[in-house]
Amino acid sequence: MPQRCDVVVLLSGTGGNLQAMIDSLHERASPARICAVISNRADAFGLERAARAGIATHVLDHTAYEGREAFDAALIQAIDAFQPALVVLAGFMRILTPGFVRHYHGRLLNIHPSLLPLYKGLHTHQRVLDAGDAEHGCSVHFVTEELDGGPLVVQAVVSVELHDTPATLAQKVHAREHLIYPLAIRWFAEGRLTLDEHGASLDGEPLGPSGHLIRY
Ligand code: GRF
């Protein structure tokens, strides 16, 4: 088993992805270990999930800081106190400063509910329906300074059916998120997933523009 990989999870909300990580990483032996969950909202249900699993929690209220730079500097301090090898964004509803993103270059992952580069930003399920797309999905990517940009690691594709609504699409996409995020974290923790100047690689092979593609 490779060396232990400590992971800090940042979230603002329900923490469905956090729960999937807890369940998956504890189910099957993995070098990844969630050492802390940090939220900018004290009422985030994800904090309760973390506490139930015996994971350290920390709240850093962004409204207590004057501006993004000050908040992100405090956030870096809070994260680095746990000395994580990997930081994962799991519904963390904050735009991060370039300095923050650079600080964690190559060890900061995000999940987004669309097949990036399509539909960056919010309301992705509605936008997919409005466009009449036949396919939708979710993406895990390394975070760079571009919002919802950055080299793709893995994408899960789902088909859009005639009867789908934003709610049914959200349900399908979330179920896939809960599979691919733990998978990407496992790859990183095992030393298989890396980022260099050529982009993201898995087992030394470039992942290419869409990352690893999974159709369910
Ligand atoms: C997910 O849809 C994820 O793609 C987006 O934020 C949402 C977080 O959901 N970045 P949860 O709190 O993990 O349930």
Boltz pocket constraint, residues with backbone or C-beta under 6 A from the ligand:
constraints:
  - pocket:
      binder: B
      contacts: [[A, 11], [A, 13], [A, 14], [A, 15], [A, 16], [A, 17], [A, 18], [A, 89], [A, 90], [A, 91], [A, 92], [A, 111], [A, 112], [A, 113], [A, 138], [A, 177]]
      max_distance: 6.0
